Amino acid sequence: MKKNTLVEMKIQTPKDVNEQPWTVPEAANFLGVSPQTVYLWVERKQIPHLRVMGRNIRFLKSDLETFRASFKQEMENA
């Protein structure tokens, strides 16, 4: 009889377990852009995001802070 082995799976979790995902309007407000711009970035896979229940898009504040910092740097260098 073959012994079952436990396979370790790495599950991606928020950096802060208490961090609540943000909606598109909340992310847009934080980034200072329109919700349409956020949807465009999601479509182009330019912004880190989560898909909840298939269609709902959510964002982690920690990811948006990193994105915003890199976005500002790109704008300054342009």
Buried (B, 14 or more C-beta within 10 A) or exposed (E): EEEEEEEEEEEEEBEEEEEEBBBBEBBBBBBEBEBEBBBEBBEEEEBBBBEEEEEEBBBBBEBBEEBBEEBEEEEEEE
